[in-house]
Amino acid sequence: MSIESVETGSIYYDPYDYEIDRDPHPVWRRMREEAPVYWNERYEFFALSRFQDVWDAYHDTATFSSSHGVELERLDRPVEQPMMIFMDPPEHDRLRALVSKAFTPGRVRRLEESITALVDEYLDPFRGTSGFDFVRDFGALLPPVVIGELLGVPAADRDLFRTWNDQLLHREEGQTEPGEEAAEAGRAMFLYTLEMIAERRRRPREDLITALTRAEVQDAGGVRTLTEDEVVFFVLLLAGAGVETVARLLSWTAVVLARNPDQRALLAADPSLVPGAIEELLRFEAPSPVNGRWTTRPVEVQGVTIPAESKVLLLNGSANRDPREFADPDRFDVRRSIGRHITFGFGAHFCLGAALARMEGRLALAGTLRRFPVWEIDESELVPVHTSTVRGFSSVPVHLA
């Protein structure tokens, strides 16, 4: 089947369109049923929307390459940064083995006490008040402190990474390239990280940045230490992924539970349901619902041949609502038994920080419900985040009884 024959007339999906991004589920639903291999002529990309197709593509790194990045606006050219997320096996696997040591179950569990204390610190001041901004006063503050502690970022500077990352990812409507503010944020993050690395070389500490400066990797030339750029981009990857997606998960937590008060009441009455509720939140509104790939060779999906050197969007957010995988997928159900979802990707690029993100979500939700079992939102007050890969809110005012 040719590209022309998969053009879909009245179906139009555009990740840069604010109106579509506000609620993409109706168009994703049509794409799954009518155009599971969708072609967008304006931006010249394919999109896969069904669960099994997305799942298979994540596992086929030889065909669906990460070498051109994950953002649509960058997919037409290779990424030159030595960042693990932009590599394919086997290079990717050698570097991933180093960073995976930071996210061992034991290391993640050791953060639980400090995360619990942070939840208490952020939420206790709002007891007895009429409300607060769930993201600006809590959800956006927690992740940078947690990932900063893991990396060894000074406490006073941890929120800088959140601010810089927000600026890096933001896109104005119709904008396909980062603006000057994004470029400046990228430069600031890079220079700040270089300074931290230099300081660790002078004064090593018990943190991940120090561990990275000492790490050795095996390549064709033998055993070597990481280059300065490799250490910098490891830090930037962990800081960005560890902050942005968790903040958006927490924003969806406040919004989805306000929209589904019956499900929130179940959680308030039975806290043992909270871990499953986090999985359902991740499935229902994936914080990172769109991930780009670059095809290295022709591949046939659903009877459509996607040519080599094509831009392809893997729609996690759509796949997680596919009725072929989930019964009644548009219903939010905290008691749902979920065998698998694709919010954290899968295969070689499965999110390294998934266990930490789940823990932050679980502790944040449990701490919220203990204090505030009921809240309301005014939809007109929500401030969405606009990027080509991430969905959620930068401001969610919650009104307390």
TAPEVEN-V811283 format. One record per residue. N is the residue number from 1. OMEGA is omega in whole degrees, 0 to 359 (* if undefined). Layout:
BEGIN
n | omega
N | OMEGA
N | OMEGA
END
This chain:
BEGIN
n | omega
1 | 184
2 | 176
3 | 183
4 | 185
5 | 176
6 | 172
7 | 198
8 | 171
9 | 187
10 | 175
11 | 176
12 | 177
13 | 183
14 | 182
15 | 178
16 | 184
17 | 184
18 | 184
19 | 177
20 | 183
21 | 179
22 | 176
23 | 183
24 | 188
25 | 177
26 | 180
27 | 177
28 | 179
29 | 179
30 | 179
31 | 180
32 | 186
33 | 188
34 | 183
35 | 183
36 | 168
37 | 187
38 | 177
39 | 176
40 | 185
41 | 184
42 | 183
43 | 174
44 | 174
45 | 168
46 | 175
47 | 176
48 | 189
49 | 180
50 | 187
51 | 187
52 | 179
53 | 178
54 | 179
55 | 181
56 | 181
57 | 177
58 | 182
59 | 182
60 | 183
61 | 178
62 | 179
63 | 182
64 | 190
65 | 175
66 | 187
67 | 179
68 | 179
69 | 183
70 | 181
71 | 182
72 | 185
73 | 182
74 | 191
75 | 183
76 | 179
77 | 179
78 | 176
79 | 182
80 | 181
81 | 180
82 | 183
83 | 187
84 | 184
85 | 180
86 | 180
87 | 174
88 | 174
89 | 5
90 | 181
91 | 180
92 | 186
93 | 180
94 | 181
95 | 180
96 | 180
97 | 178
98 | 186
99 | 181
100 | 178
101 | 179
102 | 186
103 | 175
104 | 179
105 | 180
106 | 180
107 | 179
108 | 180
109 | 181
110 | 178
111 | 187
112 | 182
113 | 181
114 | 177
115 | 178
116 | 179
117 | 178
118 | 177
119 | 178
120 | 183
121 | 183
122 | 188
123 | 184
124 | 181
125 | 183
126 | 173
127 | 177
128 | 179
129 | 180
130 | 179
131 | 180
132 | 177
133 | 187
134 | 180
135 | 186
136 | 182
137 | 184
138 | 189
139 | 179
140 | 182
141 | 184
142 | 186
143 | 181
144 | 177
145 | 181
146 | 181
147 | 176
148 | 177
149 | 180
150 | 182
151 | 185
152 | 176
153 | 177
154 | 186
155 | 184
156 | 186
157 | 189
158 | 181
159 | 177
160 | 182
161 | 177
162 | 182
163 | 180
164 | 182
165 | 175
166 | 181
167 | 180
168 | 187
169 | 187
170 | 174
171 | 171
172 | 183
173 | 180
174 | 181
175 | 181
176 | 178
177 | 178
178 | 178
179 | 182
180 | 179
181 | 178
182 | 179
183 | 179
184 | 178
185 | 179
186 | 179
187 | 181
188 | 178
189 | 183
190 | 182
191 | 179
192 | 181
193 | 175
194 | 180
195 | 178
196 | 181
197 | 179
198 | 180
199 | 179
200 | 177
201 | 177
202 | 185
203 | 181
204 | 178
205 | 176
206 | 179
207 | 186
208 | 180
209 | 176
210 | 180
211 | 180
212 | 179
213 | 181
214 | 187
215 | 177
216 | 181
217 | 180
218 | 173
219 | 186
220 | 181
221 | 181
222 | 181
223 | 179
224 | 171
225 | 178
226 | 174
227 | 178
228 | 180
229 | 180
230 | 179
231 | 179
232 | 185
233 | 170
234 | 182
235 | 181
236 | 178
237 | 182
238 | 180
239 | 181
240 | 182
241 | 183
242 | 182
243 | 191
244 | 186
245 | 179
246 | 177
247 | 180
248 | 175
249 | 181
250 | 177
251 | 178
252 | 178
253 | 180
254 | 185
255 | 184
256 | 180
257 | 174
258 | 179
259 | 182
260 | 186
261 | 177
262 | 178
263 | 176
264 | 179
265 | 176
266 | 180
267 | 179
268 | 181
269 | 184
270 | 182
271 | 179
272 | 179
273 | 187
274 | 179
275 | 177
276 | 178
277 | 178
278 | 177
279 | 179
280 | 175
281 | 179
282 | 178
283 | 190
284 | 178
285 | 182
286 | 179
287 | 177
288 | 190
289 | 184
290 | 177
291 | 184
292 | 174
293 | 180
294 | 183
295 | 180
296 | 181
297 | 177
298 | 179
299 | 179
300 | 177
301 | 179
302 | 177
303 | 179
304 | 176
305 | 175
306 | 184
307 | 170
308 | 179
309 | 177
310 | 172
311 | 181
312 | 174
313 | 174
314 | 188
315 | 177
316 | 185
317 | 175
318 | 181
319 | 181
320 | 175
321 | 182
322 | 180
323 | 175
324 | 181
325 | 186
326 | 175
327 | 179
328 | 193
329 | 181
330 | 176
331 | 177
332 | 188
333 | 184
334 | 177
335 | 181
336 | 173
337 | 186
338 | 177
339 | 180
340 | 168
341 | 187
342 | 182
343 | 180
344 | 186
345 | 175
346 | 182
347 | 186
348 | 185
349 | 175
350 | 188
351 | 179
352 | 185
353 | 184
354 | 181
355 | 179
356 | 179
357 | 179
358 | 180
359 | 179
360 | 179
361 | 181
362 | 182
363 | 178
364 | 181
365 | 180
366 | 179
367 | 178
368 | 184
369 | 178
370 | 183
371 | 188
372 | 182
373 | 181
374 | 171
375 | 177
376 | 174
377 | 171
378 | 185
379 | 181
380 | 181
381 | 182
382 | 178
383 | 183
384 | 171
385 | 183
386 | 171
387 | 179
388 | 184
389 | 188
390 | 174
391 | 179
392 | 185
393 | 175
394 | 178
395 | 177
396 | 176
397 | 177
398 | 182
399 | 185
400 | 179
401 | *
END
